[in-house]
Amino acid sequence: MTDEQVARINELYHKSKTPEGLTDAEKAEQTKLRQEYLMAIRKNMRQTLDNTVVEYPDGTVKNLKEVGIKYAEIKYTSD
């Protein structure tokens, strides 16, 4: 996803909030761009998780896949 595509998503969003709104073609473009954006985020997250390791108290380090944790089971907490 390029910066221009993200800028276009934002442009379409702001236009949708105006009284004139979006044309049907712009709505279709917005939907397509949003789907591409979500795919890019998911791909980035998967790459991040694929490169995540778990370090145990005994010092051993294992890749997240080796640990057997499924992505859907991961709980995000803030410390």
Stockholm file with secondary structure:
# STOCKHOLM 1.0

chainA/1-79         MTDEQVARINELYHKSKTPEGLTDAEKAEQTKLRQEYLMAIRKNMRQTLDNTVVEYPDGTVKNLKEVGIKYAEIKYTSD
#=GR chainA/1-79 SS CCHHHHHHHHHHHHHHTSTTCCCHHHHHHHHHHHHHHHHHHHHHHHHHHHTCEEECTTSCEEEHHHHTCCGGGCCCCCC
#=GC SS_cons        CCHHHHHHHHHHHHHHTSTTCCCHHHHHHHHHHHHHHHHHHHHHHHHHHHTCEEECTTSCEEEHHHHTCCGGGCCCCCC
//
